Amino acid sequence: MNRKEETTAPVIPPWDSFVAIGDSFTEGMTDALEDGSDDPLYVGWADRLAMELSRRRIAANLAPLKYANLAVRGKLIGQVNREQLDTAIAMKPALMSIIAGGNDMIRPGSSADKVAALLEEMVVKVRSQGIEVLLCAHYAPRHSPVLGLARPTVAIFNSNLWSIARRHGCYVMDQWGLRSLNDTSILAPDRLHLTGEGHQIMMNAALEALGQPVVDADYQARAPVGKDRFAASENVTWVKDHLWPWVKRHSRGRSSGDGRSPKYPQLVPVTDDFLE
């Protein structure tokens, strides 16, 4: 789909540092920097956001944005709280994104209220240090009869999230409301993660949430007709190749993030050679 550049003059980002915490969504799966690798470095919306904010700062003759990304795929919100939050706070960033709970809510019997309650505890802790917070209203897929079972849980979580944001003065990017995410062509084969185009959409959503001009003016465009569903045969293949292996792995207490470390564990300046 065509992407039109926003013509509005950039607003100078007020944040000199940004730390992202969370799970695979913030790690950037499956927006690979290079194709063909068995273990690629993922770019993702958070890296793209850091690069765009830094470009705007540099253009205004300010120091480059400093950035860290502690997110690790497969993490539950309790793990993000225990393993990432205090480390992120210790970096004393101006801005922190806290996006977690998606892995909790796709598990049968999960409580959206409990996930939201822990999120609020995390937000309170961060805001007490004067750090601004970016949250995300989660997306519940309409394209899958299986994953779609989580929609009521996600809806309850999102209702809580908007209230948390209001109470504590947080920014929110609205993934739930993005009609462009209903386009199946921007989904990875596992249907849980986004391609590079999907992460570009989310980067624009983050910019808008932060009060910054977007890069792609049509990033919210509705999915093309016929692109919002998979064929029955594709659903059968997905169950065999992705859903069943996921069920088996988690039934054995294993996670895709086991043994993995964050890709950017310390604040680094985001310059033109950041991803080289």
Disulfide bonds with the S-S distance in Angstrom:
none
